[in-house]
Amino acid sequence: MLNRISLRQMEYFLAAAKYGSIAIASSQIHISAPSISAAIAHMEGELGIQMFIRHPSKGMTLTPVGAQVMQECERLLERASKLYEIASDSSEAMQGVLRVGCFQSLTPMIAPEVIFGFKRAFSKIELKLVEGDQRELIAKLHNGEIDVAITYDLDLDEDMQFETLCQLPPHVLVSELHPLAQQRAVTLGELAPQPMVLLDLPMSRDYFLSLFSRAGVAPQIVARTRSEDVVRSLVTNGIGYALFNVRPKSNQSLDGKRFTRLRLAGEHRPMLLGLATYAPAKRPRLAQVFMQRCRSYISDQYIPGMSAASYFDPHLNALASDLGGP
């Protein structure tokens, strides 16, 4: 059962237990309160127990069984830290070439911590990073030009293996002066008459347009571009709204103007972010070790360089309130 509870979720649980408050834990470990709340709820659901007693306006205290879980989590995390010590001791033995593909809009957020962090851990390896859109990455996997790709579950061939790491629900970007900017959530019906700036990448474009198609409305596209930065700049300058799945922590475009993120109301298929490999190819040991790093660093609760998905999920936001979050 514990293989469905991550080390990061245990860390969030221990922080809440230590400080007796999700809000205080959030400020101390610099993780959003909804992410901590979601981690606690996940653990309680997996274990079938209640780990905290919530006291309105007074924080939370551990139940007797919660105290036992806390002690065991502390032991597990201590043992897990020894794995990194072992890896560090043996890092000199890790050599060879690792070829990683990354979806181009993810690279600024994922590459520094996950990809180049792997290079720092294993200094003897030669790392080759290849950026591209979905079509380009799939072709490079087929041709053996890359070992693994960090990308989406879009239009993958049957001979591609895909392992989901997290979900990225769609959300809306508008300028601070947009007529819908004061709403917490908007529907596709409300967006349809408004001018839209489309991120015009293969398959990504089809994904965004399919959302409107399923809702029975048509967007009013006034600009198209393959650049995420150009999309954000057009949005902040009032050209139109845009749909995105990635959530950089910054809320500014490159010209310094600000945008606002809104939740897209309704049920919509999220993008699944994960690891794609070519099934017939033998997976090099370096690639296997790298993929394990990705599993440790990317989840629904934490994505390097991004705001947590739960920030836009009304169900998790409601859960945070129930668990004592702000």
C-alpha positions as CSV (number, residue, x, y, z in Angstrom):
1,M,0.0,0.0,0.0
2,L,2.8,2.4,0.8
3,N,4.0,2.3,-2.8
4,R,1.0,4.7,-3.4
5,I,2.2,7.2,-0.8
6,S,5.2,9.3,-1.9
7,L,8.1,10.5,0.2
8,R,7.1,14.1,-0.6
9,Q,3.6,13.5,0.8
10,M,5.1,12.2,4.0
11,E,7.3,15.3,4.2
12,Y,4.2,17.5,3.9
13,F,2.3,15.4,6.6
14,L,5.3,15.7,9.0
15,A,5.4,19.5,8.5
16,A,1.7,19.8,9.3
17,A,2.2,17.6,12.4
18,K,5.2,19.6,13.5
19,Y,3.5,23.0,13.3
20,G,0.0,21.9,14.2
21,S,-1.4,24.0,11.3
22,I,-1.5,23.7,7.5
23,A,-1.2,27.4,7.1
24,I,1.9,27.7,9.3
25,A,3.5,24.6,7.7
26,S,2.8,26.2,4.3
27,S,4.7,29.3,5.2
28,Q,7.6,27.4,6.8
29,I,8.3,24.9,4.0
30,H,7.2,27.2,1.2
31,I,4.6,24.8,-0.3
32,S,1.0,25.8,-1.0
33,A,-1.6,25.0,1.7
34,P,-3.8,23.1,-0.8
35,S,-0.8,20.9,-1.7
36,I,-0.3,20.0,1.9
37,S,-4.0,19.4,2.5
38,A,-4.1,17.2,-0.6
39,A,-1.1,15.1,0.6
40,I,-2.8,14.6,4.0
41,A,-6.1,13.6,2.5
42,H,-4.4,11.2,0.1
43,M,-2.5,9.5,3.0
44,E,-5.7,9.3,5.1
45,G,-7.6,7.8,2.1
46,E,-4.9,5.3,1.3
47,L,-4.5,4.2,5.0
48,G,-8.2,4.4,5.8
49,I,-7.6,6.3,9.0
50,Q,-7.9,9.8,10.4
51,M,-4.5,11.3,11.3
52,F,-5.6,14.7,12.6
53,I,-8.3,16.2,14.7
54,R,-9.2,19.6,13.3
55,H,-10.0,22.4,15.7
56,P,-11.6,25.4,14.0
57,S,-9.4,28.5,14.3
58,K,-7.0,26.6,16.6
59,G,-5.1,24.4,14.2
60,M,-5.0,20.6,14.4
61,T,-3.6,17.8,16.6
62,L,-2.6,14.2,15.8
63,T,-4.8,11.3,16.6
64,P,-3.2,8.4,18.5
65,V,-2.9,6.5,15.2
66,G,-1.7,9.7,13.5
67,A,1.2,9.9,16.0
68,Q,2.1,6.3,15.1
69,V,2.1,7.1,11.4
70,M,4.3,10.2,12.1
71,Q,6.9,8.1,13.8
72,E,6.9,5.6,11.0
73,C,7.2,8.3,8.4
74,E,10.2,9.8,10.2
75,R,11.9,6.4,10.1
76,L,11.0,5.9,6.4
77,L,12.3,9.3,5.4
78,E,15.5,8.7,7.4
79,R,16.0,5.4,5.6
80,A,15.3,7.0,2.2
81,S,17.9,9.6,2.8
82,K,20.5,6.8,3.1
83,L,19.6,5.8,-0.5
84,Y,20.8,9.2,-1.7
85,E,24.0,8.7,0.3
86,I,24.5,5.4,-1.4
87,A,23.8,7.0,-4.8
88,S,26.2,9.8,-4.0
89,D,28.9,7.4,-3.1
90,S,28.4,5.4,-6.3
91,S,27.8,8.4,-8.6
92,E,31.4,8.2,-9.9
93,A,30.4,4.8,-11.4
94,M,27.6,6.3,-13.4
95,Q,28.9,7.1,-16.8
96,G,27.7,7.3,-20.4
97,V,25.4,9.4,-22.5
98,L,21.9,10.3,-21.5
99,R,19.7,11.8,-24.2
100,V,16.5,13.4,-22.8
101,G,13.8,15.0,-24.8
102,C,11.5,17.7,-23.3
103,F,8.4,19.3,-24.6
104,Q,9.5,22.9,-25.4
105,S,7.0,24.7,-23.1
106,L,8.0,22.6,-20.2
107,T,11.8,23.0,-20.5
108,P,12.2,26.3,-18.7
109,M,10.6,24.8,-15.6
110,I,11.5,21.1,-15.7
111,A,15.1,21.3,-17.1
112,P,17.0,23.1,-14.3
113,E,15.9,21.0,-11.3
114,V,15.1,17.6,-12.9
115,I,17.3,17.3,-15.9
116,F,20.4,19.3,-15.2
117,G,20.1,18.4,-11.5
118,F,20.6,14.8,-12.6
119,K,23.8,15.9,-14.3
120,R,25.0,17.5,-11.1
121,A,24.3,14.3,-9.2
122,F,26.2,12.2,-11.7
123,S,29.0,14.4,-13.0
124,K,30.6,11.7,-15.2
125,I,27.6,11.4,-17.5
126,E,27.2,13.3,-20.8
127,L,23.8,14.9,-20.9
128,K,22.1,15.8,-24.2
129,L,18.9,17.8,-23.9
130,V,16.6,17.9,-27.0
131,E,13.6,20.3,-27.1
132,G,10.7,20.0,-29.4
133,D,6.9,19.8,-29.9
134,Q,5.1,16.5,-29.5
135,R,5.5,15.4,-33.1
136,E,9.2,16.1,-33.1
137,L,9.8,14.2,-29.8
138,I,7.8,11.1,-31.0
139,A,9.9,11.0,-34.2
140,K,13.2,11.2,-32.2
141,L,12.1,8.4,-29.9
142,H,11.3,6.3,-33.0
143,N,14.6,7.1,-34.6
144,G,16.6,6.3,-31.4
145,E,17.8,9.9,-31.1
146,I,16.6,10.3,-27.5
147,D,16.2,7.7,-24.7
148,V,13.2,9.2,-22.9
149,A,11.0,12.3,-23.3
150,I,9.3,14.4,-20.7
151,T,6.1,15.2,-22.5
152,Y,2.3,14.9,-22.7
153,D,0.0,11.9,-23.5
154,L,-1.0,13.4,-26.9
155,D,-1.4,11.2,-30.0
156,L,1.1,8.6,-28.9
157,D,1.6,5.6,-31.2
158,E,0.9,2.0,-29.9
159,D,4.6,1.3,-29.7
160,M,5.2,4.2,-27.3
161,Q,5.1,3.5,-23.5
162,F,3.8,6.4,-21.4
163,E,4.0,6.7,-17.6
164,T,1.9,9.4,-16.1
165,L,3.6,11.6,-13.5
166,C,0.9,14.3,-12.9
167,Q,-2.2,16.0,-14.4
168,L,-2.2,19.5,-15.8
169,P,-5.8,20.8,-16.0
170,P,-6.5,23.6,-18.5
171,H,-6.9,27.1,-17.1
172,V,-7.4,30.6,-18.5
173,L,-5.0,33.6,-18.8
174,V,-6.4,37.1,-19.1
175,S,-5.0,40.6,-18.6
176,E,-5.6,42.4,-15.4
177,L,-8.0,44.7,-17.2
178,H,-9.9,42.0,-19.1
179,P,-13.7,42.1,-18.4
180,L,-13.6,38.6,-17.0
181,A,-10.5,39.2,-14.8
182,Q,-12.5,39.6,-11.5
183,Q,-14.2,36.2,-11.8
184,R,-12.7,33.2,-10.0
185,A,-13.9,30.8,-12.8
186,V,-15.2,31.1,-16.3
187,T,-17.0,28.8,-18.7
188,L,-16.1,28.1,-22.3
189,G,-19.4,29.7,-23.2
190,E,-18.3,32.9,-21.5
191,L,-15.0,32.8,-23.3
192,A,-16.3,32.0,-26.8
193,P,-17.4,35.5,-27.8
194,Q,-14.1,37.0,-26.5
195,P,-11.0,37.3,-28.7
196,M,-8.6,34.4,-28.2
197,V,-4.8,34.0,-28.6
198,L,-4.0,30.4,-29.5
199,L,-0.9,28.5,-28.7
200,D,-0.4,27.1,-32.1
201,L,1.7,23.9,-31.6
202,P,0.9,20.6,-33.2
203,M,-1.5,18.5,-31.0
204,S,-1.5,21.1,-28.3
205,R,-3.6,23.3,-30.7
206,D,-5.9,20.3,-31.3
207,Y,-6.3,19.7,-27.6
208,F,-7.4,23.3,-26.8
209,L,-9.8,23.5,-29.8
210,S,-11.3,20.1,-28.8
211,L,-12.4,21.7,-25.4
212,F,-14.5,24.2,-27.3
213,S,-15.8,21.6,-29.7
214,R,-17.0,19.3,-26.9
215,A,-18.8,22.3,-25.3
216,G,-20.6,23.1,-28.6
217,V,-19.0,26.6,-29.0
218,A,-16.4,28.1,-31.3
219,P,-13.6,30.4,-30.2
220,Q,-12.9,33.7,-31.8
221,I,-9.2,33.3,-32.6
222,V,-7.5,36.7,-33.3
223,A,-3.8,35.6,-33.1
224,R,-1.8,32.4,-33.3
225,T,1.8,31.7,-32.3
226,R,4.1,28.8,-31.4
227,S,5.7,30.8,-28.6
228,E,4.4,30.6,-25.1
229,D,6.1,33.9,-24.2
230,V,4.4,35.6,-27.2
231,V,1.0,34.3,-26.1
232,R,1.5,35.7,-22.6
233,S,2.7,39.1,-24.0
234,L,-0.4,39.3,-26.2
235,V,-2.6,38.4,-23.3
236,T,-1.1,41.0,-21.0
237,N,-1.4,43.7,-23.7
238,G,-5.1,43.0,-24.1
239,I,-5.1,41.3,-27.4
240,G,-7.1,38.3,-26.1
241,Y,-7.3,35.5,-23.5
242,A,-5.4,32.2,-23.8
243,L,-5.7,28.7,-22.5
244,F,-2.8,26.9,-20.9
245,N,-2.0,23.8,-19.0
246,V,1.5,24.7,-17.7
247,R,1.5,27.1,-14.7
248,P,4.8,29.0,-14.3
249,K,5.1,30.6,-10.9
250,S,5.5,34.0,-12.5
251,N,2.4,36.0,-13.4
252,Q,4.2,38.4,-15.7
253,S,4.9,38.4,-19.4
254,L,8.4,39.3,-20.7
255,D,7.5,43.0,-21.0
256,G,6.7,43.1,-17.3
257,K,2.9,43.4,-17.5
258,R,0.8,41.1,-15.4
259,F,-1.8,38.5,-16.3
260,T,-4.4,36.8,-14.1
261,R,-5.1,33.0,-14.0
262,L,-8.8,31.9,-13.9
263,R,-10.1,28.4,-13.3
264,L,-11.9,26.9,-16.3
265,A,-15.3,25.8,-15.0
266,G,-16.7,22.4,-15.9
267,E,-15.2,19.0,-16.4
268,H,-12.3,19.0,-18.9
269,R,-9.8,16.4,-19.8
270,P,-6.4,17.4,-18.2
271,M,-3.1,17.1,-20.0
272,L,-1.2,14.2,-18.6
273,L,2.5,15.0,-18.1
274,G,4.8,12.0,-18.0
275,L,7.6,9.9,-19.4
276,A,7.5,8.6,-23.0
277,T,9.8,5.8,-24.2
278,Y,9.9,3.7,-27.4
279,A,8.7,0.2,-26.3
280,P,10.8,-1.9,-28.7
281,A,14.0,-0.2,-27.6
282,K,16.2,-1.5,-24.8
283,R,16.1,1.1,-22.0
284,P,19.7,2.1,-20.9
285,R,20.5,1.9,-17.2
286,L,21.1,5.7,-17.2
287,A,17.6,6.3,-18.6
288,Q,16.1,4.0,-15.9
289,V,17.9,5.9,-13.1
290,F,16.8,9.3,-14.6
291,M,13.2,8.1,-14.9
292,Q,13.3,7.3,-11.2
293,R,14.5,10.8,-10.5
294,C,11.5,12.2,-12.5
295,R,9.1,10.0,-10.4
296,S,10.6,11.5,-7.2
297,Y,10.5,15.1,-8.4
298,I,7.2,15.4,-10.3
299,S,3.8,14.7,-8.9
300,D,0.3,16.3,-8.6
301,Q,1.5,17.9,-5.4
302,Y,4.8,19.4,-6.8
303,I,6.0,20.2,-10.3
304,P,9.4,22.1,-10.5
305,G,8.9,25.7,-11.5
306,M,5.1,25.5,-11.5
307,S,2.3,26.5,-9.2
308,A,0.5,23.4,-7.8
309,A,-2.4,22.1,-9.9
310,S,-4.5,22.1,-6.7
311,Y,-4.5,25.9,-6.8
312,F,-7.0,25.7,-9.7
313,D,-8.9,22.7,-8.5
314,P,-12.1,23.7,-6.6
315,H,-12.4,20.3,-5.0
316,L,-8.9,20.5,-3.5
317,N,-9.4,24.1,-2.5
318,A,-12.6,23.1,-0.7
319,L,-10.6,20.2,0.9
320,A,-8.0,22.7,2.1
321,S,-10.6,24.7,3.9
322,D,-12.0,21.5,5.5
323,L,-8.5,20.6,6.7
324,G,-7.8,24.0,8.2
325,G,-6.0,25.6,5.4
326,P,-6.4,29.3,4.6
